[in-house]
Amino acid sequence: MSMAPISVGPVDLLALSFPGNHFKGEIIPAIQELVDAGTIRVIDLLFAIRQGDEEARVLEMQEVPSDVFARFDPIVAEVTGLLTPDDVHQLSAGMEPDSSVALLLFENTWATRFVEATSKAGGEVVVNERIPRAVIQELTAATV
C-alpha cells in the first residue's frame, strides 16, 4: 500500500543575529502569533553563541535559560533535528565576537493549499526569491 505524499508548504531557514550572548525571548510573542494564526509551523530551532574570539558553538537546550526555553516549547511542535551543528558553523562564519544567533527552520503553512493547487494543475515553481527588506524600502522611498 503506497501512501500519498504529505503536502508541505515552502520551507524557509531564518538566521537571526543578536549582539551579546543572552537569549531573553523578546521575539517569542511575534513567532507565537504566526504559529497561532497558522501562518507558519516551526520545524526546528537552534541557538548558538560566540564568546570572544572562540568559534561559535551550538547551545544545548539545557543551556538556554529555562524561562526562555519554556516560552519556545509551545511554538515548536516537534524538533526534527534537521538543523545541525554544521549548519550553525556555516551560517555563523561571519559572527561578531560576543554575539549570538538563532536558527529557525519553518514551513510557510499559509502556502500549502497554493502548492497543492499548482501541483494538481501540472505547474511548478520556477523562481521563488525573497527580496531583502532594505531593497524594498529603498525602492518605495524612491517612488515617494
Secondary structure, DSSP 8 states (H G I E B T S, - for coil): ----------EEEEEEEEESS----TTHHHHHHHHHTTS-EEEEEEEEEE-TTS--EE--GGGS-HHHHHHHGGGBS-----S-HHHHHHHTTT--SSEEEEEEEEE-GGGHHHHHHHHHTT---S------HHHHHHHHHHH-
